[in-house]
């Protein structure tokens, strides 16, 4: 795949300027989106099947086994699962992106930061399609459209900035130290259980809830859930903290990338 995309990247990478960068980003995004389901019979439908399977299993565990009486649980879970899936997929996919395109990186001069950025944009494509499915569900299960729906834009922007910083850092760190992906997998699995995805934040004991919501991913997930009746936006301090954390992660990621980027071709 990387070798086949090399000539296209070379043609766009040779030129400079904002428009050419967008063209290159588009090429890389399309490549990653199409490659994800290459030789798959169901293709994109796997993006729908997996979360639906999770909803069935988690719903059965919470409601049938644990006897948790959460009204409209399917929607409560689904609205938070959509941004969580974006976070999970983009973070893990960014680790191996340079190893995946090692021949291109070694042989062609182009802005290497485009590769981790393309991981984020390709994940956003799947996120956008998942949002279409979510709103289709809203069509069959009537939901009162309120001003909180407008918050989806800044919340998505906060998560995208956070993921861009993580992708820049993780992509180079994993190229140098391939333990990074294993450690990240463990961390994300742990984070899943302490982030209000399977359950609303109201289920967390009050003495812990305030501090747990300083997790920016928790703020975004709970912010998406505020589309539903009976759920409010996270507190202002949590929203501000999430935005600041995302920008800080972007700065840290850019600094790590800038420091480690020059030696990438030699370590791959």
Legacy VTK file of the C-alpha trace (Angstrom):
# vtk DataFile Version 3.0
C-alpha trace
ASCII
DATASET POLYDATA
POINTS 268 float
0.000 0.000 0.000
2.715 2.458 0.949
4.679 1.791 -2.225
1.606 2.247 -4.397
0.824 5.576 -2.771
4.410 6.784 -3.077
4.116 8.379 -6.545
0.955 10.243 -5.543
2.547 11.543 -2.344
5.679 12.474 -4.276
3.711 14.527 -6.815
1.813 16.432 -4.147
4.737 16.604 -1.719
7.098 18.207 -4.225
5.001 21.331 -4.399
4.688 23.761 -1.550
1.847 25.951 -0.401
-1.383 25.651 1.527
-3.457 24.191 -1.308
-0.921 21.436 -1.978
-0.848 20.522 1.715
-4.616 20.104 1.652
-4.320 17.949 -1.473
-1.728 15.750 0.190
-3.820 15.477 3.342
-6.786 14.473 1.192
-4.758 11.767 -0.565
-3.520 10.331 2.717
-6.971 10.481 4.319
-8.620 8.645 1.418
-5.813 6.071 1.452
-6.290 5.340 5.157
-10.091 5.237 4.909
-10.133 2.836 1.950
-7.283 0.672 3.278
-9.079 0.074 6.555
-11.679 -2.154 4.905
-9.716 -3.411 1.902
-10.627 -7.037 1.096
-13.504 -6.851 3.542
-16.903 -8.031 2.316
-18.914 -5.854 4.698
-16.570 -2.863 4.458
-17.748 0.197 6.374
-20.599 -1.770 7.940
-18.044 -3.175 10.398
-17.929 0.347 11.854
-21.606 -0.074 12.669
-21.667 -3.751 13.589
-19.002 -3.482 16.313
-20.633 -0.633 18.288
-24.081 -2.201 17.892
-22.695 -5.471 19.241
-21.181 -3.553 22.165
-24.516 -1.877 22.859
-26.330 -5.232 22.942
-23.757 -6.861 25.254
-23.301 -3.895 27.601
-27.037 -3.244 27.654
-27.687 -6.864 28.618
-25.053 -6.744 31.378
-26.215 -3.431 32.841
-29.943 -3.949 32.618
-30.516 -7.705 32.750
-27.676 -8.814 35.036
-26.775 -5.776 37.139
-30.404 -4.565 37.175
-29.398 -0.956 36.461
-32.564 0.963 35.586
-31.304 3.688 33.240
-34.081 5.051 30.976
-33.314 4.934 27.234
-30.064 3.141 28.003
-29.316 2.366 24.338
-29.238 6.086 23.480
-27.379 6.950 26.684
-24.626 4.507 25.731
-24.610 5.218 21.990
-24.268 9.018 22.282
-21.105 8.629 24.392
-19.780 5.644 22.424
-19.529 7.657 19.197
-16.911 10.194 20.464
-15.167 7.472 22.501
-14.738 5.355 19.352
-13.171 8.347 17.596
-10.717 8.755 20.475
-9.913 5.030 20.693
-9.439 4.472 16.954
-7.384 7.596 16.228
-5.078 7.169 19.225
-4.267 3.514 18.497
-4.012 3.939 14.719
-1.530 6.801 15.057
1.082 4.587 16.730
2.104 2.524 13.709
1.474 5.042 10.936
5.170 5.714 10.187
6.023 2.020 10.216
3.092 1.423 7.890
4.425 4.018 5.444
8.116 3.350 6.096
9.107 3.086 2.411
7.414 6.371 1.582
9.050 8.130 4.539
12.497 6.802 3.617
12.371 7.647 -0.081
10.157 10.707 -0.489
10.532 14.182 0.975
7.191 15.479 2.195
5.861 17.034 5.421
5.863 13.980 7.683
3.430 15.525 10.141
0.802 14.945 7.459
0.732 11.220 8.260
-0.408 11.452 11.907
-2.757 14.273 10.923
-4.258 12.014 8.225
-4.910 9.367 10.883
-7.052 11.902 12.745
-8.894 13.110 9.627
-9.611 9.549 8.452
-10.996 8.738 11.904
-13.135 11.874 11.642
-14.594 10.520 8.392
-15.774 7.385 10.224
-16.959 9.586 13.091
-19.042 11.658 10.671
-20.673 8.531 9.256
-21.377 7.303 12.791
-23.040 10.628 13.566
-25.304 10.126 10.547
-26.347 6.779 12.021
-26.884 8.389 15.437
-29.152 11.069 13.995
-30.989 8.395 12.031
-31.694 6.690 15.370
-32.949 10.037 16.697
-35.400 10.065 13.790
-37.000 6.826 14.977
-36.643 7.570 18.692
-37.891 11.163 19.002
-35.438 13.444 20.797
-36.142 17.028 21.732
-33.658 19.178 19.798
-32.223 21.734 22.215
-29.346 24.273 22.160
-26.972 21.601 23.488
-26.860 20.157 19.964
-24.823 23.222 18.945
-22.160 22.193 21.466
-21.327 19.161 19.306
-19.151 21.420 17.140
-16.829 22.772 19.879
-16.796 19.392 21.629
-15.690 17.671 18.412
-13.090 20.403 17.894
-11.715 19.865 21.421
-11.420 16.118 20.835
-9.839 16.635 17.397
-7.179 18.984 18.781
-6.448 16.552 21.617
-6.102 13.663 19.143
-3.871 15.664 16.813
-1.434 16.323 19.640
-1.567 12.683 20.727
-1.079 11.456 17.156
1.991 13.649 16.635
3.576 12.361 19.841
2.524 8.710 19.636
3.484 8.272 15.982
7.138 9.148 16.569
7.414 7.641 20.057
6.120 4.277 18.814
8.559 4.335 15.921
11.423 4.639 18.400
9.953 2.504 21.183
7.445 -0.115 20.081
6.285 -0.741 23.638
4.248 2.452 23.291
1.321 0.800 21.496
1.070 -1.986 24.103
1.143 0.518 26.951
-1.411 2.717 25.206
-3.754 -0.245 24.675
-3.710 -1.014 28.409
-4.187 2.661 29.277
-7.150 3.112 26.910
-8.845 -0.055 28.172
-8.495 1.223 31.721
-9.676 4.696 30.738
-12.794 3.199 29.141
-14.044 1.989 32.516
-13.357 5.238 34.379
-14.865 7.418 31.654
-18.670 7.780 31.574
-19.242 5.841 28.369
-21.126 2.741 29.538
-22.839 4.775 32.248
-23.780 8.450 32.727
-21.646 10.620 35.007
-24.554 10.797 37.453
-23.830 7.162 38.339
-20.402 8.119 39.710
-20.366 8.898 43.475
-20.368 12.645 44.077
-17.045 12.677 45.929
-15.308 11.367 42.794
-17.474 12.776 39.996
-16.198 16.355 40.062
-12.549 15.322 39.758
-13.132 12.538 37.227
-14.789 15.029 34.889
-11.482 16.863 34.484
-10.641 14.010 32.123
-11.195 15.787 28.755
-12.541 12.633 27.102
-15.110 12.285 29.901
-16.160 15.902 29.367
-16.625 15.330 25.636
-18.569 12.076 26.108
-20.847 13.603 28.717
-21.220 16.702 26.542
-22.504 14.544 23.677
-24.910 12.875 26.087
-26.377 16.295 26.933
-28.348 16.034 23.676
-30.679 13.664 25.501
-33.524 14.797 27.780
-32.511 14.899 31.437
-28.774 15.319 30.784
-26.958 18.633 31.179
-23.723 19.946 29.746
-20.623 19.434 31.917
-19.744 22.295 34.258
-18.034 25.325 32.740
-14.762 24.567 34.527
-14.695 21.084 33.017
-15.310 22.428 29.514
-12.559 25.020 29.929
-10.185 22.407 31.356
-10.896 20.102 28.400
-10.147 22.890 25.904
-6.946 23.901 27.698
-5.817 20.267 27.998
-6.356 19.738 24.275
-4.300 22.786 23.296
-1.593 21.791 25.781
-1.512 18.268 24.311
-1.170 19.749 20.823
1.799 21.867 21.915
3.478 18.926 23.682
2.836 16.639 20.714
4.282 19.187 18.273
7.408 19.624 20.416
7.966 15.863 20.713
7.417 15.436 16.981
9.779 18.276 16.110
12.512 16.810 18.300
12.250 13.205 17.071
11.166 13.703 13.457
14.616 14.262 11.839
15.885 10.756 12.746
12.744 8.872 11.681
14.122 7.374 8.416
17.148 5.971 10.295
15.184 4.248 13.073
12.511 2.593 10.924
LINES 1 269
268 0 1 2 3 4 5 6 7 8 9 10 11 12 13 14 15 16 17 18 19 20 21 22 23 24 25 26 27 28 29 30 31 32 33 34 35 36 37 38 39 40 41 42 43 44 45 46 47 48 49 50 51 52 53 54 55 56 57 58 59 60 61 62 63 64 65 66 67 68 69 70 71 72 73 74 75 76 77 78 79 80 81 82 83 84 85 86 87 88 89 90 91 92 93 94 95 96 97 98 99 100 101 102 103 104 105 106 107 108 109 110 111 112 113 114 115 116 117 118 119 120 121 122 123 124 125 126 127 128 129 130 131 132 133 134 135 136 137 138 139 140 141 142 143 144 145 146 147 148 149 150 151 152 153 154 155 156 157 158 159 160 161 162 163 164 165 166 167 168 169 170 171 172 173 174 175 176 177 178 179 180 181 182 183 184 185 186 187 188 189 190 191 192 193 194 195 196 197 198 199 200 201 202 203 204 205 206 207 208 209 210 211 212 213 214 215 216 217 218 219 220 221 222 223 224 225 226 227 228 229 230 231 232 233 234 235 236 237 238 239 240 241 242 243 244 245 246 247 248 249 250 251 252 253 254 255 256 257 258 259 260 261 262 263 264 265 266 267
